Amino acid sequence: MAIQESEAQELFEEELDPPVDRETVIEQVGDREIETQGGENDTIGEILERSETEEFETADDIHTTMMNYLDADHVGRENYSDRSDSQNMPDDADDQDEESL
């Protein structure tokens, strides 16, 4: 059963005793799958093998490295921002802002 990225930190804290090397992490929890948006899950081992980091001092170090090497499938909507773009606002909207000041 795949876990979400946010659950991996707890897994690392419970299952590992840092400092630990990458091969030990892969041996102990590398077969656990991380859930993706696209449905094709990656294992922790597959993700960490992309990294050149050999030694992890803390569970947080493992988690940070894993997050840095996730595929794009783990990202939600790319290039999405819920902030409005002022360039797309009508010209009179700028005038209204000035008047209200």
PyMOL commands that set and color helices and strands:
alter all, ss='L'
color gray80, all
select helices_A, chain A and resi 5-15+22-29+44-48+59-68+72-74+86-88+91-100
alter helices_A, ss='H'
color red, helices_A
select strands_A, chain A and resi 20-21+33-34+42-43+55-56
alter strands_A, ss='S'
color yellow, strands_A
deselect
rebuild
show_as cartoon
